Amino acid sequence: MAQMNLLQAINNALDTVMAENDRAVCFGEDVGHFGGVFRATSGLQDKYGKNRCFNTPLVEQGVIGFANGLAAQGSTPIAEIQFADYIFPAFDQIVNESAKFRYRSGNEFDVGKLTIRTPYGGGIAGGLYHSQSPEAYFAHTPGLKVVVPRNPYQAKGLLLASIRDDNPVVFFEPKRLYRASVGEVPEEDYQLPLGKAEVVQQGSDITLLAWGAQMEIVEKAAELASADDISCEIIDLRTILPWDIETVANSVTKTGRFVVSQEAPLTAGFASEIAATIQQECFLHLEAPIARVCGMDTPYPLALEKEYVADHLKIYEAIKNSMTY
Amino acid sequence: MFDVTLSFKVNKKEKAMNTDIYNESPVVHQPAFIDGHSVEIPILKILKQDGSIYENAIMPEIDQELATKTYKTLAFHRVLDERMVAAQRQGRISFYMAALGEEAASVGGAAGLKDQDMIMAQYREQGALMFRGFSLENFMNQMFSNEQDLGKGRQMPIHYGSNELNYMTISSPLGTQIPQAAGYAYGQKMQGLDAVTICYFGEGAASEGDFHAGLNMAAVHQSPVIFFCRNNGYAISTPSDEQYMGNGIASRGVGYGMKTLRIDGNDILAVIAAVQLAREYAVKEGKPVLIEAMSYRLGAHSTSDDPSGYRTREEEAKWQEHDPILRMKNWMLAQGWWDEAQETTLFEKLRDEVLAAVKVSEKIDKPPVEDLITDVYDQAPPLLQSQFEQLKEHIKKYPDAYPFTAGRIK
């Protein structure tokens, strides 16, 4: 098995799809010869030609509109939005078009072959317009799937599954981990299931849930807790929409305590949706209130990023509070 | 069929132009504007209102068969619109949008295309779908949102769509189909198909960001799209002189480096000629074209508005004299391809058929409750399935409140 960072794993997945499917097309701002500002599409234009990997004009609504049309036509568009912070000009095309294409036509047409890749998240001194985690906006839209990988192995397997899934998928890539996260990734083709959470660490006292780059933070908090003899069960949600209620509910039923953490601001974040559902599913098993450890309800800061984020210490405190409730 | 690899290549000379264009411009040494209306745009007219042809006009490719089919489609369009506006007034359907006075744009557009070409319409182009052969029953079932509607009763009346007839299902948000057409046509070209995409929109929708995004994407990526603007003078109540300051929509084609032509939208022969020319160019060169058809929306925007609040009877009367259907009829009569007896018979038959179809479709059941959750995804996820089970239990508990579905729960 090869060692890859998260970008290389993404690049490898795209290469895999473009090699097997000559109707797969990658495009976005600076995606062509340059290979994207993070280099996720590096080398693909040389390998597959300018018709299948290309730069677009600087117009996000155009990129996704074009992608919707291509997908409806039967091609496999993999569109990149350079930063998730800049996805909003394309919000209408995603929420009103991609998500509703099949439903509104009675299945006469669909854009199931569409995948939108976009880097999200903070921790890179990117300030308010290079750090956002907008997954909850999209999770509120039936018809979309929303997927977030936590490491290179997950990124390749989940991206391949997203591209081949017959529904439009918004694939959020944790950009803080692009080069920081390195791991073993098979060269060969494999897929990881969408809509399935993964228990990454078994435990008995408390369930911790997160996704994407926040997984690493939660794991660090669990290590601190472990020194206090608190046994944490850690779950990676992986797919935000549709999410795996069963895996999370089973775990919380077992542990009786639950902390969910996200990078995005607290209010109306996806953690709130999870908390409401788990409260309903596991009410009689809960030993303490469900805790949400999230970003604060402010725009994403710059100089005070460290104070703002849902870091391992805040999660550790939430774990202890839950244990002693 | 054209060579895909070749047609995607950037023309060397054009490439050089892109970087050297400023050097090739005339140089001046005193500041001076160029005028915002400096591009002069001719308007193509072939057919006069009396049915005669302008001198030196070049006719589109049209024989008696195509002409008759086109005329019969126009007649069907007029009758269906008339009857369905009445049906809405009677409370039988919730909503309707007529295309009175501008039927030539949609019917002529389809007449200038081939069946394999994709039509991505805005909403007032039912004429193109009629030309393709969407049945009266299909129109009715969509408008009555019944269980035989291809769209499964999910969208308001007139949001038609048909995969079989290459007519993309209508979406209410304005202009979203414009960048989509650029992508759809790019895919057609990638596959090396002898096919283009026509994309309809109004002069109002051309103010949306998606218009600019879509035209630029199509121009840069060389998609064989025919962008067809129906400039009918009004966006609901807003006249075009409150919509833009430039020389119509056609002037923008020049800005995007796109072949552009403006036509008399009430002249069916000009519409067919323009679309035939545009199609030939788009397939051969693999590039987009912009057509601006000048017309007038003689009817209301929809059955939900009343034009007397924003324009005069005199203005409407002026445009009634440019009726595109009467114009084509006059030409058909002059050609000896049509006569008054045929006219009377056709219109009577169409009126009877439409009335009869209304009576059938309005009695067909609403879609089954299962259609609430199908097609959101390829398969309903577990949470949606459980919501559906809860709903069914609820309906069973209060059957009187849900009369359409209570007796049909499986």
Interface residues (C-beta under 8 A of the other chain):
Chain A: R23 V25 K50 N51 F54 T56 P57 V59 Q61 G62 V63 I64 G65 F66 A67 N68 G69 L70 A71 A72 Q73 G74 S75 P77 P89 D92 Q93 N96 E97 K100 R102 Y103 R104 S105 G106 N107 E108 F109 D110 G112 P142 G143 K145 D166 N167 G195 P242 W243 I245 E246
Chain B: V4 F8 M118 M120 D149 L150 G151 K152 R154 Q155 H159 G161 S162 N163 M168 T169 S171 P173 T176 I178 P179 Q180 A181 A182 G183 Y184 A185 Y186 G187 Q188 M190 Q191 T197 G209 D210 H212 A213 G214 N216 M217 V220 H221 T374 D375 V376 Y377 D378 P381 P382 L383 L384
